[in-house]
Amino acid sequence: MNKLKKLLLTTTLTLSIFALPTAGGAAPYTVQKGETFWKIAQKYGTTVANLQIANNRSGSILLAGETIQVPDYVSKADKELMAKLVHAEAKGEPYAGKVAVATVILNRVDHKEFPNTIKSVIYEKSGGYYAFTPVQNGEINGGYTAEDMKAVNESIAFRGQGSGSIYFYNPKTASSSWITTREVTVTIGNHRFAK
């Protein structure tokens, strides 16, 4: 029984490691008093699950002073770019809609049919048009709010969770009928999210 348990754990960890995105590798981090996996995940742009896997943990207990590995680092520049797109795409939308827009970006990075970096997903071009309207019309060059960045950090912390949306659109303004053929995963505010 013990050997089977070790084999399952080893297999699970091996598969998890191969499944992890490796945008920035892993970095050591010393846990500060009062920190949780959630806080560290938000601070460093990774997921709670990836922190637990990288540190061979299943629970949430962390001790001040211990050193853990932080995988899937998302750079400040990539977070700011995401926040600018979230701001331009989801102005006036509920907070959950902002998180969902940021999640679409990450889902595309992780999806085989899209580029594999945040910047290349945001600036992807096809048929002379950018994938996101604010890139096409220049609105992405504006700023972002603290709430936009909070939404980005939340999407990064829970990366890989959710319903797998890789598209979003406003049904009142969408000019492509193709988008309406995609399976809708959730509607938040004026946006429909789809895969």
N, C-alpha and C positions, 0 to 999 in steps of 0.2 A: 504494500500500500504506500509506504514511504517513497519507494523508487518511482512509482507512478506519479505521485504528487510532485516530485522533483522534475520528472520528465515534462509534465504539463506546465510547470512554472517556467522551465528553461525554454520550451517551445513557444509559450506565450510571450516571454520577454524577447526572444529572438524575432518573432513575427512583428512585435510592437516596434522594435528598433528599426527594422526594415520599413515599417509603415510610417515612421516619423519623418516629417519634412526636415531638411537639414539646412535651412536658410543661413544660419550663422553658427552652426555647431553648438557645442555645449561649453558653458563657462562655470567655474566654481563660484559659489556664493556663500557667505557666512550669514546665517540666520540671526536677525536682530530680535530683541525682546518684543513679544506681541505680534510677530509676523505669522502669517498663515500661508498655505500653498496658494490660496486665492490672491492675497496681496502681492506675493512674489510673482505670480503669473501675470497679473496686471502690470506690475512694474517693469517686467522684462519682456512682455509681448510673447508669451507662450501659453500653453493650456495647463490647467490643473492636472488633467490626466497625463500629459507628457512629463510634467514635473514628477508625478508619482512613479511613472514608469522608469524615468531616468534615474530615480533614486531608490528603486526597488521597494516602493511603499504602497500600501493599500489604504492606510488610514490618513488622518489629517494632523496628527501630532508632530509638531516641530519643536525642537529645543533651541533656545537662544545660544548662540556660539557654535552650533554644529555647522558643518560645511556640506552643502548640497550642490548638485549639478543642475544648471539651468539650460535646457535645450531650446531650440527654435527661436532664437533671438530675432526680433524684428527691429530694424534700425529706426532711429529717431526720424530720419529723412523719409523712410517708407511710411511710418505712422502719420507724419505730417501730410504727406501726399494723400493718404487714405482719408484723413480728416478733412482736407480740402474738397475731395470728391464727395464725401458724405455731406458736407455743408452745402455744396452746390446742388446735389441731387435731392437732398431731403430737408431743405429749409421748410419750416412750418409743419413738418411731419412729427408724429409722436416719437419719443425717445426710442421705443422698440423698433420703429421703422428705420431709424438711423443705425442701430445695431445691425439690423437685417441687411441694409445696404453694404455696410462694412463686411458683413459675413459673406455676401455674394462675391466680393473681391477675393477673399481668402479661399472660398470654395472654388473659384476659377483657378487660382494658383495651384490648388491641389487636384484639379480635374485634368484628365489627359488631353482634352480637346482645346485647352487654353494654354497660354504661355505660363512659365513656372516661376515668375517673380512678380512681386506686387507692382512695380513700375511698368513692366511689360504688359501686364493685364490691363492696367489703367490706360496706357497709351496704345493699346492694340488697335490696329487699323485694318479694315477690310473693304474692298471696293471703293476706296477713296474716302471712307467715313470712319471716324473713331467709334469705338464700341459705346462710349459714354458721351452723351450730348454736351455736358459741361467741358469736356476736352475739346470737342469740335468748335464750340462757340467761345471758348476762352474763360468761362466762368470758374474753371478749376484754379485759375491763377489768383483768385480772391483768398480771403483768409478763412479761418475756422474758429469755432467757439470752444470753450472748455467742455461743453456738453458733447460736441462732435468728437473731441479727442477721447472723452470718457467712453463713448459708444465704440470707438475704434479699439480701445483697450479691452473693453468687455468682449468684443467679437474675437479678439486674439486669445484672450484667456479661455474662452470656450470653443476654440477652433476645433472643427471636426464634429461638433455636436449640431443638432438642429435637423432640418428637413432636406438639406442638400440643394437649396436654391442656388441657381447659377445665373438667373435672369431676374429682372424686375422691370415693371412698366406701370404707367398710369393709363388705365383703360380709356380715359376721356381724351388723352392727348396722343396716344400711341399711333404712329403713322404706318406701322407694319402690321399686316394681318397675320403674318407668320407667328409673331410672338403670342398671339391669342390661342395658338394651337398647342402651346406648351402646357404641361400639367401644373396647375396652380397649387402651390404648397401652403400659402397663407396670404391673407390680405391684411395690410396694416396701413391705416390712414388712406391715402389716395393711391398707394402702390399695391400691385399684385406681385408676389414673388413666385417664381416658377422654376421647374427643372426640365 
